[in-house]
Amino acid sequence: MSTEETQAAAREPAFAAGAITERIIAEKQGAVGWITFNNPTRRNAISVDMWEAIPTVLDRFESDPRIRVIVLSGSGDKAFVAGADISQFEHQRSSPRDVQYYENISEHAQLRLQFSDRPVIAMIRGFCLGAGVNLALASDLRLVATDARFGVPAARMGLGYRVSSTKNLVDAIGAANAREMLFTARQFSAEEAKAMGLAHHVVPPAALEALVLEYCATISANAPLTMRAAKRIIRELLKPPSDFDAAACDALITQCFESADYVEGRRAFMEKRKPAFNGK
């Protein structure tokens, strides 16, 4: 779909009313699957039911071959996700058992995003703090408005910042920047985030959705198997050399060359037309 076609397509609910928490809005718009964090009275802070719903939504999107790209966004214009919902801490993160359950479901949700075969875009306005940064780092691309503010305030609350989230942070912005973000617990501007590699592009708030839809149109027109191979190979390259699975990477590349999409890509190039890929 072109950018214009994507913009013109209506958003449709991905679930019947009541099937998942109302704090997660899951919608389909042409080739785009939208996950909107909908807790605006708490600046879209992530609650337990939101963490639990994310894998369910991803399962639905990934089972639909029409969905080529997934976008994460926050409800309203104040925040992407302003951290975890602190109002639940006393009752749902106080005992060791509760803490472990919360760590398990949040870790699972983030890994599902990170390991999704669909490219994932984080569309970020306003506050992106704590859990919001974790979700942004689990995404492949971070497209950001100038009013965005990033930070990890764990040190102000005495929280332990999990190893996987720390690794994602270091992979994205480097150890030196990660130290500053974690030690100071301060908020960083959109331009600072871009300078350190946390944001890919920064635009005025009014231009953000158009940029995201432009990226969605571009990505959804590309070959799904090639993008899946790229995501998986990049993940492998971020592993220690001893854990790198060269055979798996070679198999992914071979699958691309043996696909009908490769045939279509060659023909489209020779015929000077846009290819119509189907992910097979």
Residue pairs with C-beta under 8 A, 6 or more apart in sequence:
1 9
1 30
1 31
1 217
1 220
1 221
2 217
3 210
3 213
3 214
3 217
3 218
5 30
5 217
6 29
6 30
6 31
6 32
6 213
6 216
6 217
6 220
7 210
7 213
9 29
9 30
10 29
11 27
11 28
11 29
11 34
12 27
12 28
12 29
13 26
13 27
14 26
14 27
14 28
14 33
14 57
14 60
14 61
15 26
15 57
15 60
20 26
20 53
20 56
20 57
21 47
21 49
21 50
21 52
21 53
22 38
23 37
23 38
23 39
23 47
23 49
23 50
23 53
24 35
24 36
24 37
24 38
24 49
24 50
24 53
24 54
24 57
25 34
25 35
25 36
25 38
25 75
26 33
26 34
26 35
26 36
26 53
26 57
26 60
26 61
27 33
27 34
27 36
28 34
28 61
28 64
28 66
28 67
30 66
30 220
31 66
31 67
31 68
31 69
31 216
31 220
32 67
32 68
32 69
32 70
32 71
32 213
32 216
32 220
33 57
33 60
33 61
33 64
33 67
33 69
33 70
33 71
33 118
34 70
34 71
34 73
35 54
35 57
35 70
35 71
35 72
35 73
36 72
36 73
36 74
36 75
37 44
37 46
37 50
37 72
37 73
37 74
37 75
37 80
37 81
38 44
38 75
39 45
39 46
39 47
39 50
39 75
39 85
40 75
40 76
40 78
40 79
42 82
42 85
42 87
43 78
43 79
43 81
43 82
43 126
43 127
44 74
44 75
44 76
44 78
44 79
44 80
44 81
44 82
44 132
45 81
45 82
45 83
45 84
45 85
45 86
45 87
45 131
46 81
46 83
46 84
46 85
46 106
46 131
46 132
46 135
47 84
47 85
47 88
48 85
48 88
48 92
48 102
48 105
51 102
51 105
51 106
51 108
51 109
52 105
52 109
54 109
54 112
54 113
55 108
55 109
55 112
58 70
58 112
58 113
58 116
61 67
61 70
61 118
62 116
62 117
62 118
65 278
65 279
67 118
68 118
68 119
68 219
68 220
68 224
69 118
69 119
69 120
69 121
69 215
69 216
69 219
69 220
70 116
70 118
70 119
70 120
70 121
71 120
71 121
71 122
71 123
71 212
71 216
72 80
72 113
72 120
72 121
72 122
72 123
72 135
72 136
72 139
73 80
73 122
73 123
73 125
74 80
74 81
74 124
74 125
74 126
74 132
76 126
77 125
77 126
77 147
77 205
78 125
78 126
78 127
79 125
79 126
79 127
79 128
79 132
80 122
80 123
80 124
80 125
80 126
80 127
80 128
80 132
80 135
80 136
80 148
81 127
81 128
81 129
81 130
81 131
81 132
81 135
82 126
82 127
82 128
82 129
82 130
82 132
83 127
83 129
83 130
83 131
83 132
83 153
84 93
84 106
84 130
84 131
91 98
92 98
92 102
93 99
93 102
103 162
106 131
106 134
107 162
107 164
110 134
110 135
110 138
110 164
110 165
111 138
111 164
113 120
113 135
113 138
113 139
114 138
114 168
114 235
115 235
117 224
117 227
117 228
117 231
117 232
119 140
119 141
119 219
119 227
119 231
120 138
120 139
120 140
120 141
121 139
121 140
121 141
121 142
121 143
121 212
121 215
121 216
122 135
122 136
122 139
122 141
122 142
122 143
123 143
123 208
123 209
123 212
124 132
124 136
124 142
124 143
124 144
124 145
124 148
124 199
125 144
125 145
125 147
125 148
125 205
125 208
126 145
126 147
126 148
126 149
127 148
127 149
128 136
128 148
128 149
128 150
128 151
129 149
129 150
129 151
129 152
129 153
129 187
130 151
130 152
130 153
130 154
133 150
133 151
133 152
133 165
133 169
133 198
134 165
134 168
136 142
136 150
136 198
137 165
137 168
137 169
137 172
138 168
140 231
141 200
141 215
142 193
142 198
142 199
142 200
143 199
143 200
143 201
143 203
143 208
143 211
143 212
143 215
144 190
144 193
144 194
144 199
144 200
144 201
144 202
144 203
144 208
145 190
145 202
145 203
145 204
145 205
145 208
146 190
146 191
146 202
146 203
146 204
146 205
147 190
147 205
148 189
148 190
148 193
148 199
148 202
149 187
149 188
149 189
149 190
150 181
150 187
150 188
150 189
150 190
150 192
150 193
150 198
150 199
151 181
151 185
151 186
151 187
151 188
152 161
152 169
152 181
152 182
152 185
153 185
154 160
154 161
154 182
154 185
155 182
155 183
155 184
155 185
156 185
161 182
166 178
166 182
169 178
169 181
169 182
170 178
171 238
172 197
172 198
173 181
173 196
173 197
173 198
174 196
174 197
177 196
177 197
177 198
181 188
188 196
188 198
190 199
190 202
191 202
193 199
193 202
194 200
194 201
194 202
201 211
203 211
219 227
221 274
221 275
221 277
222 277
223 256
223 259
223 261
223 262
223 265
223 275
223 277
223 279
224 261
224 277
224 278
224 279
225 255
225 256
225 259
225 261
225 279
225 280
226 256
226 261
228 252
229 249
229 252
229 253
229 255
229 256
232 248
232 249
232 252
233 249
233 252
233 253
236 244
236 245
236 248
236 249
237 244
256 262
259 280
260 278
260 280
261 275
261 277
261 278
261 279
261 280
264 275
264 276
264 277
264 278
265 275
265 277
267 275
268 274
268 275
268 276
269 275
